[in-house]
Amino acid sequence: MSISLSSLILLPIWINMAQIHQGDPDEKENTTALKDLLSRIDLDELMKKDEPPLDFPDTLEGFEYAFNEKGQLRHIKTGEPFVFNYREDLHRWNQKRYEALGEIITKYVYELLEKDCNLKKITIPVDAVESEPKSFIFMSEDALTNPQKLMVLIHGSGVVRAGQWARRLIINEDLDSGTQIPFIKRAVQEGYGVIVLNPNENYIEVEKPKIHVQSTSDSADEPAEKRERKDKVSKETKKRRDFYEKYRNPQREKEMMHLYIRENGSPEEHAVYVWDHFIAQSAAENVFFVAHSYGGLAFVELMIQREADVKSKVTAVALTDSVHNVWHQEAGKTIREWMRENCCNWVSSSEPLDTSVESMLPDCPRVSAGTDRHELTSWKSFPSIFKFFTEAAEAKSSAAKPAATRRSQRTQPEEL
């Protein structure tokens, strides 16, 4: 007899419904039959049938996928794009498979940063000892010595890591739209040093140690009959808990705990740490930031904590659909004024690229990124961002603002 997992989950409900009508002999008989059926189900075998093992390949080749010459992820045999619903009606298993592929993508992008972009992987904290948790960033060879220009890239929150804008774009679109690689390559071509932050690498995961609960000394003095009753109740409770746990976590995945990385336990901490130990030490006359989504919030927090230093080194900041909020983050008036003059936020909008977009916040101007998809805003605004940086550098070098730039032509918040 074949029984689906959803049917099994509904069985207790049917039993309860039957028990409501226990006065009816027929209903009592049905209830007894259902209970008997439930007792004869081998739950472990059922779970094996409903959800395959969560054992996935650890290479792209193992998944039978590869990136083609256009940077698109395609199946090696069929040439088809990635399919999320590989197993029908097994959403959890499909999600785990997607996450496993995502981890491989992350390592693949790291390799591209080192091999194709010639960046160096730098361990942080800089004074970390062998035994403590560590993270890393990526830097070009001249990041700290380039006397002219330095570009700093910060991605948003979630599963993305250094070098990525959006995992979904990498898997479903291509490497150009989903990674920071086009920004890095163009920056190097135009003479920038480059630093790639890794703000979501805040901790390492280790298996949670098992806690053994010892019985109290008082229990030894209890009457044998009372101890037996307590043991029976405890066993029944454990049995019910294990039964439920097999639904929630049928393959008994390991319980993990987080060990946070010193001074890098959050994106905001990470941004300040990299500023103090790297960006602030750089020789560049002009420092530029590209910050996407939560990366924009991290930059504003950096300004709040290092306002004078940021103002003295940073020439311009390109935000892409930033989620910062100067009110909630309590950014002062001088910060808001600096942002109005030196920042621009390319936001998701159906308007053409660079079209002015109204803002309710008194900080930086907002213009359309030319797309209404949040994750695509960095890629779509790519050419405008480099133009914006060039204009800002020229304005600074001439000690006067250009007569007509996108920034000077936009309506200022106080004029609304």
SVG drawing of the C-alpha trace seen along z (x, -y; Angstrom):
<svg xmlns="http://www.w3.org/2000/svg" viewBox="-24 -76 76 79">
<polyline fill="none" stroke="black" stroke-width="0.4" points="0.0,0.0 1.5,-3.4 0.9,-6.3 2.2,-9.9 3.8,-12.0 0.9,-14.5 -1.6,-11.7 0.4,-10.6 0.4,-14.1 -3.4,-14.3 -4.0,-11.0 -4.0,-12.4 -6.5,-15.0 -8.8,-12.3 -8.5,-10.3 -9.5,-13.4 -12.5,-14.0 -13.5,-10.4 -13.2,-10.6 -15.7,-13.4 -18.3,-10.9 -17.3,-8.1 -20.9,-7.4 -21.4,-5.9 -20.2,-2.2 -19.3,-2.6 -17.1,-5.7 -15.4,-3.8 -14.6,-1.0 -13.1,-3.5 -11.0,-5.1 -9.6,-1.8 -8.8,-0.9 -7.0,-4.2 -5.0,-3.8 -4.0,-0.3 -2.9,-1.5 -0.8,-4.3 0.9,-1.8 1.9,0.5 3.6,-2.3 7.4,-2.2 8.1,-5.9 11.8,-5.6 11.0,-3.7 8.2,-6.2 10.7,-9.1 13.2,-7.5 10.5,-7.2 9.3,-10.8 12.7,-12.5 15.9,-11.3 19.1,-11.6 20.5,-15.1 23.8,-14.1 24.7,-16.4 27.8,-16.7 30.6,-19.1 31.5,-20.2 29.7,-21.8 30.7,-18.7 29.0,-16.5 25.8,-18.5 26.4,-18.1 26.4,-21.9 29.0,-24.3 29.3,-27.9 29.4,-28.5 31.3,-31.1 28.6,-33.7 28.9,-33.0 25.5,-31.2 25.0,-28.1 23.9,-25.3 23.4,-21.5 26.4,-19.7 24.2,-17.2 21.0,-19.0 22.2,-22.6 19.2,-23.6 19.3,-26.3 19.2,-25.2 16.0,-23.6 15.0,-24.2 12.1,-21.8 14.2,-18.8 12.1,-16.5 8.3,-17.2 6.6,-17.9 9.9,-17.8 10.4,-21.5 12.7,-21.0 14.9,-18.6 15.0,-20.9 15.9,-23.9 18.7,-21.9 20.0,-21.0 19.9,-24.7 21.8,-25.7 24.4,-23.0 24.9,-24.3 25.1,-27.9 28.0,-26.9 29.8,-25.6 29.0,-28.8 30.5,-30.8 33.8,-28.9 33.8,-29.2 33.5,-33.0 36.3,-33.1 38.5,-31.3 37.5,-33.8 38.5,-36.7 41.9,-35.2 42.6,-33.8 40.7,-36.0 40.8,-39.3 44.2,-38.8 43.0,-39.7 44.7,-38.5 42.8,-36.8 43.6,-38.6 42.8,-36.9 41.0,-38.9 41.4,-39.7 44.9,-40.7 46.3,-39.5 44.2,-36.3 45.7,-33.3 45.6,-29.8 42.7,-28.6 40.2,-31.4 37.5,-31.9 38.6,-33.8 37.2,-35.5 38.8,-37.2 38.5,-40.0 40.0,-40.3 42.4,-43.1 44.3,-44.0 48.0,-44.1 48.0,-47.9 45.0,-48.4 47.0,-50.2 49.7,-51.7 47.8,-53.1 48.2,-56.9 45.2,-57.9 42.0,-55.8 40.6,-53.0 37.3,-51.3 35.6,-49.5 32.7,-47.0 30.1,-46.0 27.3,-43.5 24.0,-43.2 22.7,-40.8 21.8,-37.1 23.7,-34.2 25.9,-36.2 29.6,-36.4 32.6,-38.4 32.4,-39.0 28.7,-38.5 25.7,-40.8 23.0,-38.0 23.3,-34.2 19.9,-34.0 21.3,-36.0 24.5,-33.9 22.5,-30.7 19.5,-31.8 21.0,-34.6 24.8,-34.9 28.1,-35.8 28.1,-39.4 24.8,-40.4 25.2,-38.4 28.9,-39.1 31.1,-42.1 33.6,-40.8 32.7,-43.3 33.1,-46.2 36.5,-44.8 37.8,-44.3 36.8,-47.7 38.1,-49.3 41.5,-47.7 41.5,-48.8 40.8,-52.4 43.6,-52.4 41.7,-51.8 43.0,-49.7 40.2,-47.4 39.0,-46.1 36.2,-43.6 34.5,-43.3 32.9,-40.1 30.4,-41.4 28.2,-38.3 31.1,-36.0 30.5,-36.8 31.0,-33.4 32.0,-29.7 29.6,-26.9 30.5,-24.0 28.4,-21.1 26.6,-21.8 27.9,-19.6 25.4,-17.1 24.3,-17.9 23.9,-14.9 21.4,-15.5 22.2,-13.7 19.4,-12.6 19.3,-14.5 20.4,-12.9 16.8,-13.4 15.4,-10.9 17.4,-8.1 15.3,-8.7 12.0,-8.5 9.8,-5.4 10.3,-2.9 6.7,-3.2 6.9,-6.9 10.2,-6.7 8.6,-4.2 5.7,-6.5 8.0,-9.4 10.2,-7.3 7.1,-6.1 5.9,-9.7 9.4,-10.8 9.7,-8.0 6.3,-8.8 7.2,-12.5 10.5,-11.6 8.7,-9.2 6.2,-12.0 9.1,-14.5 11.1,-12.1 8.0,-11.3 7.5,-15.1 11.2,-15.7 11.2,-13.1 8.5,-15.2 10.4,-18.4 13.9,-17.0 13.4,-13.5 17.1,-13.0 18.3,-14.2 20.6,-16.9 23.3,-18.0 22.6,-20.8 25.0,-23.6 26.2,-26.6 27.9,-29.9 31.4,-31.0 31.6,-34.7 34.6,-36.3 36.3,-38.9 35.4,-42.5 33.6,-41.2 30.4,-39.7 28.1,-41.8 28.2,-43.6 28.5,-47.0 31.4,-45.8 33.1,-44.3 32.9,-47.6 34.4,-49.6 37.1,-46.9 38.2,-46.9 38.1,-50.7 40.4,-51.0 42.9,-48.3 43.0,-48.7 41.1,-51.6 42.2,-54.3 45.8,-53.1 45.6,-53.3 47.5,-56.0 44.7,-56.7 43.7,-60.4 40.2,-59.3 38.3,-56.5 35.0,-55.3 32.4,-53.0 29.8,-50.8 27.4,-49.5 24.3,-47.4 21.2,-47.0 22.3,-46.4 25.8,-47.4 24.5,-50.9 23.3,-50.7 26.7,-49.4 28.4,-52.4 26.1,-54.9 27.0,-53.2 30.7,-53.5 30.1,-57.3 28.4,-57.6 31.4,-56.0 34.2,-57.5 32.7,-60.7 35.7,-62.9 38.0,-60.1 35.4,-59.1 34.9,-62.7 38.6,-63.3 39.2,-60.2 36.0,-59.3 35.3,-61.2 32.0,-59.6 29.6,-56.7 27.3,-54.8 24.5,-53.1 22.3,-50.5 18.8,-50.1 20.3,-50.9 18.2,-50.1 19.8,-52.6 17.7,-55.1 19.3,-58.2 16.5,-58.7 16.6,-55.2 20.4,-55.1 20.5,-58.6 22.8,-60.1 23.5,-63.7 22.9,-66.8 26.5,-67.1 26.4,-63.5 23.2,-64.1 24.6,-67.2 27.8,-65.3 25.6,-62.5 23.6,-65.0 26.7,-66.2 28.8,-63.0 26.4,-60.0 23.8,-58.8 21.4,-55.9 20.4,-54.0 17.0,-52.5 14.7,-49.9 12.3,-51.7 10.6,-51.1 11.8,-54.6 14.7,-54.8 18.2,-54.7 19.3,-57.8 15.8,-59.3 15.4,-61.3 13.2,-59.6 11.6,-61.4 12.8,-60.6 11.2,-61.1 14.5,-61.0 16.8,-64.1 20.0,-62.3 21.4,-61.5 19.7,-61.9 17.9,-58.9 17.8,-58.0 16.4,-55.0 18.6,-52.0 16.6,-51.2 15.1,-48.0 12.4,-47.3 14.2,-44.2 16.2,-44.9 18.9,-42.3 19.6,-43.7 20.2,-47.4 24.0,-47.1 24.4,-45.5 22.0,-47.8 23.5,-51.0 27.1,-49.8 28.0,-52.3 26.4,-55.2 28.3,-54.5 31.7,-54.7 30.6,-58.0 29.5,-59.3 32.9,-58.5 34.8,-60.1 32.8,-63.3 33.4,-63.3 37.1,-62.9 37.3,-65.6 35.3,-68.0 37.6,-67.3 40.8,-67.8 39.6,-71.1 38.4,-72.2 35.0,-73.2 31.9,-71.3 31.0,-70.8 28.5,-73.2 26.1,-70.5 26.1,-67.1 23.4,-64.7 23.8,-65.6 23.6,-69.4 20.5,-69.1 18.5,-66.9 15.9,-68.4 17.2,-68.6 15.0,-67.3 14.7,-70.7 13.3,-72.2 10.3,-69.8"/>
</svg>
